[in-house]
Amino acid sequence: LEPLSARELDLLSLVAQGLSNQEIGARLFLALDTVKGHNRRIYAKLNVQRRTEAVARARELGLLPP
């Protein structure tokens, strides 16, 4: 498993809080396409297809609090 970067972990924690891509971009001062790119890399690293799967997998791995 390839480790997530600090930025990817920041983004994933906001996904876990239920924020939309637009809200994440506004909070982190990122363009929407940048947020989507981070999401794609996170999904690839965690071997998942969806936001909910990414959050669940990250929690299984101890990357996010339960």
PDB file of N, CA, C and O in Angstrom:
ATOM      1  N   LEU A   1       0.842  -1.184   0.000  1.00  0.00           N
ATOM      2  CA  LEU A   1       0.000   0.000   0.000  1.00  0.00           C
ATOM      3  C   LEU A   1       0.883   1.241   0.000  1.00  0.00           C
ATOM      4  O   LEU A   1       1.731   1.409   0.876  1.00  0.00           O
ATOM      5  N   GLU A   2       0.682   2.100  -0.978  1.00  0.00           N
ATOM      6  CA  GLU A   2       1.437   3.345  -1.058  1.00  0.00           C
ATOM      7  C   GLU A   2       0.879   4.324  -0.030  1.00  0.00           C
ATOM      8  O   GLU A   2      -0.335   4.523   0.025  1.00  0.00           O
ATOM      9  N   PRO A   3       1.733   4.941   0.785  1.00  0.00           N
ATOM     10  CA  PRO A   3       1.230   5.853   1.821  1.00  0.00           C
ATOM     11  C   PRO A   3       0.613   7.119   1.219  1.00  0.00           C
ATOM     12  O   PRO A   3       1.028   7.595   0.162  1.00  0.00           O
ATOM     13  N   LEU A   4      -0.378   7.641   1.917  1.00  0.00           N
ATOM     14  CA  LEU A   4      -1.000   8.897   1.513  1.00  0.00           C
ATOM     15  C   LEU A   4      -0.138  10.061   1.984  1.00  0.00           C
ATOM     16  O   LEU A   4       0.465  10.011   3.056  1.00  0.00           O
ATOM     17  N   SER A   5      -0.087  11.101   1.172  1.00  0.00           N
ATOM     18  CA  SER A   5       0.642  12.309   1.560  1.00  0.00           C
ATOM     19  C   SER A   5      -0.142  13.046   2.639  1.00  0.00           C
ATOM     20  O   SER A   5      -1.315  12.758   2.875  1.00  0.00           O
ATOM     21  N   ALA A   6       0.513  13.992   3.285  1.00  0.00           N
ATOM     22  CA  ALA A   6      -0.153  14.797   4.312  1.00  0.00           C
ATOM     23  C   ALA A   6      -1.349  15.537   3.718  1.00  0.00           C
ATOM     24  O   ALA A   6      -2.397  15.631   4.357  1.00  0.00           O
ATOM     25  N   ARG A   7      -1.203  16.060   2.509  1.00  0.00           N
ATOM     26  CA  ARG A   7      -2.295  16.784   1.856  1.00  0.00           C
ATOM     27  C   ARG A   7      -3.456  15.845   1.557  1.00  0.00           C
ATOM     28  O   ARG A   7      -4.619  16.208   1.737  1.00  0.00           O
ATOM     29  N   GLU A   8      -3.134  14.632   1.096  1.00  0.00           N
ATOM     30  CA  GLU A   8      -4.184  13.654   0.816  1.00  0.00           C
ATOM     31  C   GLU A   8      -4.926  13.270   2.094  1.00  0.00           C
ATOM     32  O   GLU A   8      -6.145  13.100   2.078  1.00  0.00           O
ATOM     33  N   LEU A   9      -4.203  13.135   3.190  1.00  0.00           N
ATOM     34  CA  LEU A   9      -4.851  12.842   4.470  1.00  0.00           C
ATOM     35  C   LEU A   9      -5.749  13.994   4.913  1.00  0.00           C
ATOM     36  O   LEU A   9      -6.843  13.768   5.430  1.00  0.00           O
ATOM     37  N   ASP A  10      -5.285  15.236   4.710  1.00  0.00           N
ATOM     38  CA  ASP A  10      -6.124  16.404   5.026  1.00  0.00           C
ATOM     39  C   ASP A  10      -7.420  16.354   4.229  1.00  0.00           C
ATOM     40  O   ASP A  10      -8.509  16.539   4.772  1.00  0.00           O
ATOM     41  N   LEU A  11      -7.283  16.102   2.943  1.00  0.00           N
ATOM     42  CA  LEU A  11      -8.441  16.057   2.066  1.00  0.00           C
ATOM     43  C   LEU A  11      -9.370  14.912   2.463  1.00  0.00           C
ATOM     44  O   LEU A  11     -10.588  15.089   2.496  1.00  0.00           O
ATOM     45  N   LEU A  12      -8.816  13.756   2.759  1.00  0.00           N
ATOM     46  CA  LEU A  12      -9.621  12.595   3.129  1.00  0.00           C
ATOM     47  C   LEU A  12     -10.384  12.845   4.427  1.00  0.00           C
ATOM     48  O   LEU A  12     -11.521  12.395   4.570  1.00  0.00           O
ATOM     49  N   SER A  13      -9.777  13.552   5.366  1.00  0.00           N
ATOM     50  CA  SER A  13     -10.491  13.850   6.613  1.00  0.00           C
ATOM     51  C   SER A  13     -11.692  14.766   6.353  1.00  0.00           C
ATOM     52  O   SER A  13     -12.715  14.650   7.027  1.00  0.00           O
ATOM     53  N   LEU A  14     -11.571  15.667   5.386  1.00  0.00           N
ATOM     54  CA  LEU A  14     -12.699  16.527   5.036  1.00  0.00           C
ATOM     55  C   LEU A  14     -13.775  15.735   4.300  1.00  0.00           C
ATOM     56  O   LEU A  14     -14.965  15.991   4.484  1.00  0.00           O
ATOM     57  N   VAL A  15     -13.372  14.783   3.475  1.00  0.00           N
ATOM     58  CA  VAL A  15     -14.330  13.887   2.825  1.00  0.00           C
ATOM     59  C   VAL A  15     -15.104  13.125   3.901  1.00  0.00           C
ATOM     60  O   VAL A  15     -16.325  12.987   3.819  1.00  0.00           O
ATOM     61  N   ALA A  16     -14.386  12.634   4.907  1.00  0.00           N
ATOM     62  CA  ALA A  16     -15.018  11.883   5.996  1.00  0.00           C
ATOM     63  C   ALA A  16     -16.013  12.733   6.774  1.00  0.00           C
ATOM     64  O   ALA A  16     -16.972  12.210   7.342  1.00  0.00           O
ATOM     65  N   GLN A  17     -15.786  14.046   6.801  1.00  0.00           N
ATOM     66  CA  GLN A  17     -16.712  14.955   7.480  1.00  0.00           C
ATOM     67  C   GLN A  17     -17.943  15.258   6.630  1.00  0.00           C
ATOM     68  O   GLN A  17     -18.867  15.934   7.085  1.00  0.00           O
ATOM     69  N   GLY A  18     -17.952  14.758   5.399  1.00  0.00           N
ATOM     70  CA  GLY A  18     -19.111  14.933   4.538  1.00  0.00           C
ATOM     71  C   GLY A  18     -19.075  16.156   3.647  1.00  0.00           C
ATOM     72  O   GLY A  18     -20.093  16.509   3.052  1.00  0.00           O
ATOM     73  N   LEU A  19     -17.923  16.817   3.538  1.00  0.00           N
ATOM     74  CA  LEU A  19     -17.828  17.998   2.681  1.00  0.00           C
ATOM     75  C   LEU A  19     -17.810  17.598   1.210  1.00  0.00           C
ATOM     76  O   LEU A  19     -17.270  16.554   0.844  1.00  0.00           O
ATOM     77  N   SER A  20     -18.405  18.437   0.380  1.00  0.00           N
ATOM     78  CA  SER A  20     -18.377  18.215  -1.065  1.00  0.00           C
ATOM     79  C   SER A  20     -17.007  18.624  -1.613  1.00  0.00           C
ATOM     80  O   SER A  20     -16.213  19.260  -0.920  1.00  0.00           O
ATOM     81  N   ASN A  21     -16.746  18.248  -2.862  1.00  0.00           N
ATOM     82  CA  ASN A  21     -15.495  18.654  -3.491  1.00  0.00           C
ATOM     83  C   ASN A  21     -15.363  20.174  -3.515  1.00  0.00           C
ATOM     84  O   ASN A  21     -14.280  20.707  -3.275  1.00  0.00           O
ATOM     85  N   GLN A  22     -16.463  20.875  -3.806  1.00  0.00           N
ATOM     86  CA  GLN A  22     -16.441  22.331  -3.851  1.00  0.00           C
ATOM     87  C   GLN A  22     -16.111  22.919  -2.471  1.00  0.00           C
ATOM     88  O   GLN A  22     -15.330  23.864  -2.361  1.00  0.00           O
ATOM     89  N   GLU A  23     -16.714  22.351  -1.431  1.00  0.00           N
ATOM     90  CA  GLU A  23     -16.452  22.824  -0.066  1.00  0.00           C
ATOM     91  C   GLU A  23     -15.008  22.547   0.343  1.00  0.00           C
ATOM     92  O   GLU A  23     -14.376  23.370   1.004  1.00  0.00           O
ATOM     93  N   ILE A  24     -14.493  21.391  -0.050  1.00  0.00           N
ATOM     94  CA  ILE A  24     -13.096  21.055   0.260  1.00  0.00           C
ATOM     95  C   ILE A  24     -12.162  22.030  -0.447  1.00  0.00           C
ATOM     96  O   ILE A  24     -11.203  22.522   0.148  1.00  0.00           O
ATOM     97  N   GLY A  25     -12.444  22.304  -1.713  1.00  0.00           N
ATOM     98  CA  GLY A  25     -11.628  23.263  -2.455  1.00  0.00           C
ATOM     99  C   GLY A  25     -11.609  24.629  -1.799  1.00  0.00           C
ATOM    100  O   GLY A  25     -10.557  25.260  -1.691  1.00  0.00           O
ATOM    101  N   ALA A  26     -12.772  25.086  -1.361  1.00  0.00           N
ATOM    102  CA  ALA A  26     -12.850  26.392  -0.701  1.00  0.00           C
ATOM    103  C   ALA A  26     -12.081  26.388   0.623  1.00  0.00           C
ATOM    104  O   ALA A  26     -11.383  27.350   0.943  1.00  0.00           O
ATOM    105  N   ARG A  27     -12.208  25.324   1.375  1.00  0.00           N
ATOM    106  CA  ARG A  27     -11.550  25.244   2.680  1.00  0.00           C
ATOM    107  C   ARG A  27     -10.036  25.168   2.548  1.00  0.00           C
ATOM    108  O   ARG A  27      -9.311  25.755   3.352  1.00  0.00           O
ATOM    109  N   LEU A  28      -9.550  24.439   1.527  1.00  0.00           N
ATOM    110  CA  LEU A  28      -8.106  24.233   1.354  1.00  0.00           C
ATOM    111  C   LEU A  28      -7.490  25.157   0.301  1.00  0.00           C
ATOM    112  O   LEU A  28      -6.302  25.059  -0.008  1.00  0.00           O
ATOM    113  N   PHE A  29      -8.310  26.046  -0.240  1.00  0.00           N
ATOM    114  CA  PHE A  29      -7.840  26.984  -1.273  1.00  0.00           C
ATOM    115  C   PHE A  29      -7.284  26.242  -2.488  1.00  0.00           C
ATOM    116  O   PHE A  29      -6.193  26.539  -2.973  1.00  0.00           O
ATOM    117  N   LEU A  30      -8.066  25.268  -2.967  1.00  0.00           N
ATOM    118  CA  LEU A  30      -7.677  24.466  -4.120  1.00  0.00           C
ATOM    119  C   LEU A  30      -8.737  24.582  -5.206  1.00  0.00           C
ATOM    120  O   LEU A  30      -9.920  24.755  -4.914  1.00  0.00           O
ATOM    121  N   ALA A  31      -8.311  24.485  -6.448  1.00  0.00           N
ATOM    122  CA  ALA A  31      -9.254  24.439  -7.563  1.00  0.00           C
ATOM    123  C   ALA A  31      -9.994  23.100  -7.521  1.00  0.00           C
ATOM    124  O   ALA A  31      -9.471  22.105  -7.021  1.00  0.00           O
ATOM    125  N   LEU A  32     -11.209  23.093  -8.050  1.00  0.00           N
ATOM    126  CA  LEU A  32     -12.023  21.885  -8.062  1.00  0.00           C
ATOM    127  C   LEU A  32     -11.295  20.736  -8.763  1.00  0.00           C
ATOM    128  O   LEU A  32     -11.337  19.602  -8.286  1.00  0.00           O
ATOM    129  N   ASP A  33     -10.634  21.009  -9.879  1.00  0.00           N
ATOM    130  CA  ASP A  33      -9.891  19.965 -10.582  1.00  0.00           C
ATOM    131  C   ASP A  33      -8.758  19.393  -9.734  1.00  0.00           C
ATOM    132  O   ASP A  33      -8.446  18.206  -9.833  1.00  0.00           O
ATOM    133  N   THR A  34      -8.145  20.224  -8.909  1.00  0.00           N
ATOM    134  CA  THR A  34      -7.082  19.759  -8.018  1.00  0.00           C
ATOM    135  C   THR A  34      -7.649  18.817  -6.965  1.00  0.00           C
ATOM    136  O   THR A  34      -7.053  17.784  -6.661  1.00  0.00           O
ATOM    137  N   VAL A  35      -8.796  19.176  -6.412  1.00  0.00           N
ATOM    138  CA  VAL A  35      -9.458  18.313  -5.420  1.00  0.00           C
ATOM    139  C   VAL A  35      -9.791  16.971  -6.067  1.00  0.00           C
ATOM    140  O   VAL A  35      -9.553  15.921  -5.471  1.00  0.00           O
ATOM    141  N   LYS A  36     -10.337  16.998  -7.275  1.00  0.00           N
ATOM    142  CA  LYS A  36     -10.693  15.754  -7.971  1.00  0.00           C
ATOM    143  C   LYS A  36      -9.456  14.909  -8.260  1.00  0.00           C
ATOM    144  O   LYS A  36      -9.514  13.682  -8.178  1.00  0.00           O
ATOM    145  N   GLY A  37      -8.353  15.545  -8.593  1.00  0.00           N
ATOM    146  CA  GLY A  37      -7.104  14.820  -8.821  1.00  0.00           C
ATOM    147  C   GLY A  37      -6.609  14.146  -7.555  1.00  0.00           C
ATOM    148  O   GLY A  37      -6.176  12.995  -7.586  1.00  0.00           O
ATOM    149  N   HIS A  38      -6.673  14.864  -6.439  1.00  0.00           N
ATOM    150  CA  HIS A  38      -6.295  14.265  -5.153  1.00  0.00           C
ATOM    151  C   HIS A  38      -7.199  13.072  -4.856  1.00  0.00           C
ATOM    152  O   HIS A  38      -6.725  12.025  -4.418  1.00  0.00           O
ATOM    153  N   ASN A  39      -8.501  13.232  -5.096  1.00  0.00           N
ATOM    154  CA  ASN A  39      -9.435  12.125  -4.860  1.00  0.00           C
ATOM    155  C   ASN A  39      -9.047  10.906  -5.676  1.00  0.00           C
ATOM    156  O   ASN A  39      -9.033   9.791  -5.153  1.00  0.00           O
ATOM    157  N   ARG A  40      -8.732  11.098  -6.950  1.00  0.00           N
ATOM    158  CA  ARG A  40      -8.346   9.963  -7.809  1.00  0.00           C
ATOM    159  C   ARG A  40      -7.112   9.254  -7.263  1.00  0.00           C
ATOM    160  O   ARG A  40      -7.054   8.024  -7.250  1.00  0.00           O
ATOM    161  N   ARG A  41      -6.125  10.028  -6.813  1.00  0.00           N
ATOM    162  CA  ARG A  41      -4.904   9.417  -6.264  1.00  0.00           C
ATOM    163  C   ARG A  41      -5.198   8.673  -4.960  1.00  0.00           C
ATOM    164  O   ARG A  41      -4.667   7.588  -4.720  1.00  0.00           O
ATOM    165  N   ILE A  42      -6.049   9.270  -4.121  1.00  0.00           N
ATOM    166  CA  ILE A  42      -6.431   8.603  -2.865  1.00  0.00           C
ATOM    167  C   ILE A  42      -7.129   7.283  -3.167  1.00  0.00           C
ATOM    168  O   ILE A  42      -6.800   6.257  -2.571  1.00  0.00           O
ATOM    169  N   TYR A  43      -8.095   7.301  -4.092  1.00  0.00           N
ATOM    170  CA  TYR A  43      -8.822   6.081  -4.444  1.00  0.00           C
ATOM    171  C   TYR A  43      -7.866   5.019  -4.967  1.00  0.00           C
ATOM    172  O   TYR A  43      -7.977   3.847  -4.605  1.00  0.00           O
ATOM    173  N   ALA A  44      -6.931   5.425  -5.815  1.00  0.00           N
ATOM    174  CA  ALA A  44      -5.970   4.466  -6.371  1.00  0.00           C
ATOM    175  C   ALA A  44      -5.100   3.871  -5.271  1.00  0.00           C
ATOM    176  O   ALA A  44      -4.869   2.662  -5.242  1.00  0.00           O
ATOM    177  N   LYS A  45      -4.624   4.711  -4.379  1.00  0.00           N
ATOM    178  CA  LYS A  45      -3.747   4.227  -3.306  1.00  0.00           C
ATOM    179  C   LYS A  45      -4.489   3.300  -2.352  1.00  0.00           C
ATOM    180  O   LYS A  45      -3.909   2.343  -1.840  1.00  0.00           O
ATOM    181  N   LEU A  46      -5.764   3.576  -2.111  1.00  0.00           N
ATOM    182  CA  LEU A  46      -6.553   2.750  -1.194  1.00  0.00           C
ATOM    183  C   LEU A  46      -7.274   1.610  -1.917  1.00  0.00           C
ATOM    184  O   LEU A  46      -7.924   0.774  -1.288  1.00  0.00           O
ATOM    185  N   ASN A  47      -7.149   1.588  -3.256  1.00  0.00           N
ATOM    186  CA  ASN A  47      -7.788   0.554  -4.078  1.00  0.00           C
ATOM    187  C   ASN A  47      -9.310   0.519  -3.873  1.00  0.00           C
ATOM    188  O   ASN A  47      -9.897  -0.529  -3.603  1.00  0.00           O
ATOM    189  N   VAL A  48      -9.924   1.699  -4.010  1.00  0.00           N
ATOM    190  CA  VAL A  48     -11.372   1.833  -3.862  1.00  0.00           C
ATOM    191  C   VAL A  48     -11.928   2.599  -5.060  1.00  0.00           C
ATOM    192  O   VAL A  48     -11.175   3.101  -5.895  1.00  0.00           O
ATOM    193  N   GLN A  49     -13.261   2.680  -5.132  1.00  0.00           N
ATOM    194  CA  GLN A  49     -13.917   3.348  -6.252  1.00  0.00           C
ATOM    195  C   GLN A  49     -14.730   4.575  -5.842  1.00  0.00           C
ATOM    196  O   GLN A  49     -15.008   5.438  -6.675  1.00  0.00           O
ATOM    197  N   ARG A  50     -15.117   4.661  -4.555  1.00  0.00           N
ATOM    198  CA  ARG A  50     -16.031   5.716  -4.103  1.00  0.00           C
ATOM    199  C   ARG A  50     -15.535   6.390  -2.827  1.00  0.00           C
ATOM    200  O   ARG A  50     -14.674   5.878  -2.112  1.00  0.00           O
ATOM    201  N   ARG A  51     -16.118   7.562  -2.573  1.00  0.00           N
ATOM    202  CA  ARG A  51     -15.774   8.322  -1.358  1.00  0.00           C
ATOM    203  C   ARG A  51     -16.027   7.509  -0.101  1.00  0.00           C
ATOM    204  O   ARG A  51     -15.184   7.457   0.794  1.00  0.00           O
ATOM    205  N   THR A  52     -17.200   6.869  -0.035  1.00  0.00           N
ATOM    206  CA  THR A  52     -17.551   6.109   1.168  1.00  0.00           C
ATOM    207  C   THR A  52     -16.591   4.939   1.380  1.00  0.00           C
ATOM    208  O   THR A  52     -16.226   4.627   2.513  1.00  0.00           O
ATOM    209  N   GLU A  53     -16.185   4.294   0.284  1.00  0.00           N
ATOM    210  CA  GLU A  53     -15.217   3.199   0.389  1.00  0.00           C
ATOM    211  C   GLU A  53     -13.866   3.721   0.856  1.00  0.00           C
ATOM    212  O   GLU A  53     -13.184   3.069   1.646  1.00  0.00           O
ATOM    213  N   ALA A  54     -13.480   4.894   0.369  1.00  0.00           N
ATOM    214  CA  ALA A  54     -12.187   5.473   0.758  1.00  0.00           C
ATOM    215  C   ALA A  54     -12.166   5.761   2.260  1.00  0.00           C
ATOM    216  O   ALA A  54     -11.184   5.469   2.943  1.00  0.00           O
ATOM    217  N   VAL A  55     -13.251   6.331   2.761  1.00  0.00           N
ATOM    218  CA  VAL A  55     -13.326   6.643   4.191  1.00  0.00           C
ATOM    219  C   VAL A  55     -13.303   5.363   5.013  1.00  0.00           C
ATOM    220  O   VAL A  55     -12.580   5.274   6.005  1.00  0.00           O
ATOM    221  N   ALA A  56     -14.092   4.370   4.608  1.00  0.00           N
ATOM    222  CA  ALA A  56     -14.131   3.098   5.341  1.00  0.00           C
ATOM    223  C   ALA A  56     -12.762   2.420   5.343  1.00  0.00           C
ATOM    224  O   ALA A  56     -12.307   1.930   6.377  1.00  0.00           O
ATOM    225  N   ARG A  57     -12.113   2.395   4.188  1.00  0.00           N
ATOM    226  CA  ARG A  57     -10.784   1.758   4.082  1.00  0.00           C
ATOM    227  C   ARG A  57      -9.759   2.500   4.931  1.00  0.00           C
ATOM    228  O   ARG A  57      -8.947   1.877   5.614  1.00  0.00           O
ATOM    229  N   ALA A  58      -9.796   3.816   4.891  1.00  0.00           N
ATOM    230  CA  ALA A  58      -8.857   4.617   5.687  1.00  0.00           C
ATOM    231  C   ALA A  58      -9.065   4.357   7.178  1.00  0.00           C
ATOM    232  O   ALA A  58      -8.102   4.300   7.943  1.00  0.00           O
ATOM    233  N   ARG A  59     -10.316   4.201   7.584  1.00  0.00           N
ATOM    234  CA  ARG A  59     -10.593   3.892   8.997  1.00  0.00           C
ATOM    235  C   ARG A  59     -10.086   2.489   9.358  1.00  0.00           C
ATOM    236  O   ARG A  59      -9.534   2.287  10.440  1.00  0.00           O
ATOM    237  N   GLU A  60     -10.273   1.521   8.451  1.00  0.00           N
ATOM    238  CA  GLU A  60      -9.748   0.170   8.685  1.00  0.00           C
ATOM    239  C   GLU A  60      -8.236   0.187   8.884  1.00  0.00           C
ATOM    240  O   GLU A  60      -7.694  -0.556   9.702  1.00  0.00           O
ATOM    241  N   LEU A  61      -7.569   1.046   8.124  1.00  0.00           N
ATOM    242  CA  LEU A  61      -6.106   1.130   8.168  1.00  0.00           C
ATOM    243  C   LEU A  61      -5.594   2.031   9.297  1.00  0.00           C
ATOM    244  O   LEU A  61      -4.387   2.158   9.501  1.00  0.00           O
ATOM    245  N   GLY A  62      -6.520   2.650  10.024  1.00  0.00           N
ATOM    246  CA  GLY A  62      -6.126   3.534  11.121  1.00  0.00           C
ATOM    247  C   GLY A  62      -5.658   4.900  10.667  1.00  0.00           C
ATOM    248  O   GLY A  62      -5.001   5.615  11.424  1.00  0.00           O
ATOM    249  N   LEU A  63      -5.990   5.273   9.432  1.00  0.00           N
ATOM    250  CA  LEU A  63      -5.587   6.593   8.908  1.00  0.00           C
ATOM    251  C   LEU A  63      -6.544   7.691   9.352  1.00  0.00           C
ATOM    252  O   LEU A  63      -6.190   8.870   9.374  1.00  0.00           O
ATOM    253  N   LEU A  64      -7.766   7.285   9.706  1.00  0.00           N
ATOM    254  CA  LEU A  64      -8.782   8.221  10.195  1.00  0.00           C
ATOM    255  C   LEU A  64      -9.344   7.651  11.487  1.00  0.00           C
ATOM    256  O   LEU A  64      -9.360   6.434  11.673  1.00  0.00           O
ATOM    257  N   PRO A  65      -9.808   8.520  12.384  1.00  0.00           N
ATOM    258  CA  PRO A  65     -10.427   7.996  13.619  1.00  0.00           C
ATOM    259  C   PRO A  65     -11.746   7.293  13.291  1.00  0.00           C
ATOM    260  O   PRO A  65     -12.410   7.638  12.313  1.00  0.00           O
ATOM    261  N   PRO A  66     -12.120   6.317  14.102  1.00  0.00           N
ATOM    262  CA  PRO A  66     -13.372   5.581  13.858  1.00  0.00           C
ATOM    263  C   PRO A  66     -14.613   6.456  13.975  1.00  0.00           C
ATOM    264  O   PRO A  66     -15.730   5.971  13.795  1.00  0.00           O
TER     265      PRO A  66
END
